Amino acid sequence: MNEIRKAQTVRLPLPLAGEGWGGGLSASEVSMAEPKSPAWKVASKLRSNARTLRRNSTDTERILWSELRDHRLNGAGFRRQVPIENYVADFICHAAKLVVEIDGGQHFSDQAERADAARSAVIEAKGFLVLRFTNHDVTKNRVGVLEAIAAAVAERAPTLTLPRKREREQKKQPQ
């Protein structure tokens, strides 16, 4: 009597993100942040233009990017040269729905100011707040620019996630 037994698979509940034996969801899957990809279609030509702008960024954009990249500004994640509608935003924080634009000297004519206002209106219609700074502001008053951006992020972003449980416990224990 050959009896074939089927093995039953027992599924254990997965641990919370960041804890346990690695089978749980990653923090990015659990977080409340906005999705990384936009909900709107981006034309391939606009996407290519954004890539070119990232490669050929201005000195002022590089200065500000060095302060915003890698979640350096109060843990807020920024991306640079991101297509929105028919425009490319200099810097964007999806979690705070914030766009930061750096304006050079070509933006100070009447015609350019009207174009910038129209551009801002389109971006704001998507639910974003647009902050505009001049090259001079960024180079001469970088701290003030960063404080203004940080204040806007703090006002608009959802509550940032707490550190992992192990990190909280390590901070409580005296060394």
N, C-alpha and C positions, 0 to 999 in steps of 0.2 A: 504494500500500500504506500505508494509514493504520494505523499501529500505536499502540494505546493502551497507555500504560504506567501502571501503578498506582504511585503514590508509596508508598514504604514509610516508615512512621513509625518512627523510631529513638527509643527511650526511654532517656534517660540516667538513671543512678541518682540518686536524690534526695540532697541534702546532709543532714548531720545537723541536728537542730533548732538553730536560732539561728545557722546558718552558711550560706554559699553565696548563691545568687541568689533566695531566697525561695520555692522550690518545695517545700521540705521540710515536715515536720510541725511544727506549733507546739509550744512547750514544754509547753503544757497537755495536748496529745495524747500526749506521750511520757512525762510524769512518772508517778511511781509513787503519786501521791496518790489518796485515796479519790475516788470520783465525787461530783460536786456535788449530784446529786439523790439523795434517800434511796431505799433499796431497799424501803421500806414505803410504803403508800398513806397520803395525808394527806387527811382530810375537808375539804371546802371551808369549812365553818364554822370549823374549827380554823385553817386557813390565813388566813382573814379575821381571826380573833382575833389571830393573830401579827402581821399587818400593822398592826392597830390598836395593838398594844403597841409596835411599832417607832415609830409616829407619836407615841405618848404616853409616851415613856420617862421614867423618873424622873431626877432630877438625878444621883443616884449612878450610875445606869446610863450616863448621858451621860459622866460623868467617866471611868468605866472604859472605855467604848467609844472615847473619844478616845485611849486608850493602846493599845488592841488593834486598831483598824481599820487597814487598808492594810498589813498585815504588819509593823506597827511593833514588835511584841514578838518579837525574835529571828527575824524572817522567817516566823513562824507566821501562817497565815490564819484569822481568826475570822469567824463570822457571828453576828448577834444575833437574838433572838426566833425561834428555830427550832422548829417542831413535831416532837415525838418521841412516838409513840404518842398518848395523850390529853392530853399536856402540852406546854407551850411552854417551852423552855430559854432562859435569859437570853442566854448566850453559848456558842458551840460551836466547837471546832476539830476538824474531821473527820479531819485527818491524824493527830492525836494521840489521837483518840477521847476527847476531854476536854470536859466540860460545866462551865461556871462559873455558879453561881447567886448572886445578890445578895439577901439576906434583909432585909426591913424589919422594923419593930416588930411587925407582925401575925404574924410567924413564931415568936414566943417563947412562945406558950401551949402547954399540953400537947397539945391537940387539933391545933394547927398543926404541932407537931413530929412527931406521928405521921403526919400527912398528908405532910409533907416526906420522912419516912423511906420511906413507901410510894412516893412519886414517885421518889425516888432509886433504890429497888430496881428499879422498872420501867425506868428509864433505864440502870442498870448491867447489867440483863439484856440490853440491846442491845450490850453491850461497852464502854460509856463509863465513864470515871472521873468522879465528880461532886465538884467542889470547892465548898464553901459559904462565903461571907463575909457579914458583916453590913454594913449601910450605914455603921456607925461605923468598921469596919475600912477600908473603901474611902476614906472621907473623911479619917480621921486617920492611916492607915498605908498609903498608896497604894503606896509602894515595897515594903513587905513583902508586900502582896497580889500585886504584879506579879512579885516574886521567886518566890513560891510557885507562881504560874501558869507562869512560865518554867521552873522546875524540873520541874514535871509534864509540860510539853510536851517538854522535853529528854529526859526518861525514856521517854516513850511514843511520840514521833513518829519516823518513819523519818528517815534521814539526809537533811538538806536538800541540794538540788541545788547543784552547784558553779557558780561564775560562768562565763559564756561564755568560750570560748577567747581571744577578742580582749581581754576584760577582764583575764584572767590575764596575758596577754603585756604589756599596758600597765602593770600593777603591777610586773612584773619589770624593765622598762626604767627606768633612772634618768632623771629629768627634767632 
